[in-house]
Amino acid sequence: MQDAYKEIKDEKNYLCLGNDEYTFCYMKILILCTGNTCRSQMTAGFLKHWAPEFEIYSAGTKPESKVNRYAIKVMEEEGIDISMGYPKSANLFIDQEFDYVITVCDGAKEICPVFTGEVKHRLHIGFEDPADAKGTPEEILPVYRKVRDQIKEEFYKFLQSIKQKK
């Protein structure tokens, strides 16, 4: 019979549940962008897919009305469904605690709200805005794929750097 799970802190002071055999660390991460329609939604989609044990949120400093259809399409190509997401205001999260608040666009970095809850780490990992692409879908989709692939590469490295090695 396995030992009961108990709360423990790992060497990085993250809250974990564990016993003698397994340890599951919990992290709460907020991804910020301006409109919360493309980059932050794609980033949250990847992180939720790779680390379902983490609590992942995305929000915008000036949220728009819906997730960008091209972002949805290029994430579907990766087997990740972000179609049920919706843009949220960063103000919904300002009093919460996070292990990481990460901005993915320069606009959000410049006007990032002041969080009254504890934020252990603030990072900026910026990407160009694929929504600026103009033309036909055949011309626009490669721009979204490029940004999606950059997000995938950078946040995979980020996740590997923070996940507990057991």
LINCORDA-V73921 format. One record per residue. N is the residue number from 1. RES is the residue in one letter. PHI is phi in degrees with one decimal (none if undefined). BURIAL is 1 if it has 24 or more other ideal C-beta (glycine too) atoms within 12 Angstrom, else 0. Layout:
N	RES	PHI	BURIAL
N	RES	PHI	BURIAL
This chain:
1	M	none	0
2	Q	-75.0	0
3	D	-64.6	0
4	A	-66.4	0
5	Y	-72.7	0
6	K	-135.6	0
7	E	-73.0	0
8	I	-139.2	0
9	K	-110.3	0
10	D	-83.9	0
11	E	-65.6	0
12	K	-96.4	0
13	N	68.0	0
14	Y	-89.2	1
15	L	-70.8	1
16	C	-133.5	1
17	L	-113.5	0
18	G	-164.2	0
19	N	-140.5	0
20	D	-68.0	0
21	E	-104.7	0
22	Y	-130.7	0
23	T	-135.9	1
24	F	-120.3	1
25	C	-91.7	1
26	Y	-111.0	1
27	M	-135.5	1
28	K	-118.9	1
29	I	-127.9	1
30	L	-116.5	1
31	I	-104.4	1
32	L	-114.8	1
33	C	-142.6	1
34	T	-79.0	1
35	G	-88.9	1
36	N	56.9	1
37	T	-118.7	1
38	C	-127.6	1
39	R	-60.2	1
40	S	-68.3	1
41	Q	-68.0	1
42	M	-64.7	1
43	T	-61.3	1
44	A	-61.6	1
45	G	-59.7	1
46	F	-62.7	1
47	L	-62.8	1
48	K	-63.7	1
49	H	-69.0	0
50	W	-80.6	1
51	A	-133.2	1
52	P	-63.3	0
53	E	-77.7	1
54	F	-91.7	1
55	E	-99.1	1
56	I	-115.4	1
57	Y	-128.1	1
58	S	-132.8	1
59	A	-156.6	1
60	G	-129.3	1
61	T	-75.3	1
62	K	-139.6	0
63	P	-62.2	1
64	E	-90.4	0
65	S	-89.9	0
66	K	-153.6	0
67	V	-68.7	1
68	N	-63.0	1
69	R	-64.7	0
70	Y	-71.9	1
71	A	-62.7	1
72	I	-60.3	1
73	K	-63.7	1
74	V	-71.2	1
75	M	-74.7	1
76	E	-58.7	0
77	E	-62.1	0
78	E	-93.1	0
79	G	81.0	0
80	I	-119.7	1
81	D	-97.9	0
82	I	-110.7	1
83	S	-67.0	0
84	M	-88.9	0
85	G	-72.6	1
86	Y	-148.2	1
87	P	-63.7	1
88	K	-127.2	1
89	S	-81.6	1
90	A	-60.0	1
91	N	-62.2	0
92	L	-65.9	0
93	F	-114.1	1
94	I	-64.6	0
95	D	-100.2	0
96	Q	-95.5	0
97	E	-93.8	1
98	F	-138.1	1
99	D	-74.6	1
100	Y	-138.3	1
101	V	-118.1	1
102	I	-123.2	1
103	T	-91.3	1
104	V	-117.9	1
105	C	-143.5	1
106	D	-64.8	0
107	G	-60.5	1
108	A	-68.1	1
109	K	-63.3	0
110	E	-69.3	0
111	I	-117.7	0
112	C	-59.4	1
113	P	-67.4	1
114	V	-81.9	0
115	F	-91.4	1
116	T	-85.4	0
117	G	-80.0	0
118	E	-67.3	0
119	V	-120.3	1
120	K	-71.9	0
121	H	-141.0	1
122	R	-116.2	0
123	L	-132.3	1
124	H	-124.5	0
125	I	-127.6	1
126	G	-88.2	1
127	F	-139.4	1
128	E	-64.4	0
129	D	-88.8	1
130	P	-67.1	1
131	A	-66.7	1
132	D	-77.1	0
133	A	-66.0	1
134	K	-121.5	0
135	G	125.7	0
136	T	-79.7	0
137	P	-54.4	0
138	E	-66.6	0
139	E	-90.7	0
140	I	-80.8	1
141	L	-57.2	1
142	P	-60.8	0
143	V	-66.1	1
144	Y	-64.1	1
145	R	-64.5	1
146	K	-62.3	0
147	V	-65.8	1
148	R	-57.2	1
149	D	-67.1	0
150	Q	-66.6	1
151	I	-61.4	1
152	K	-57.6	1
153	E	-66.3	0
154	E	-68.1	1
155	F	-81.1	1
156	Y	-66.9	0
157	K	-63.5	0
158	F	-58.4	1
159	L	-62.3	1
160	Q	-64.1	0
161	S	-73.6	0
162	I	-106.7	1
163	K	-69.0	1
164	Q	-68.6	1
165	K	-89.5	0
166	K	-119.9	0
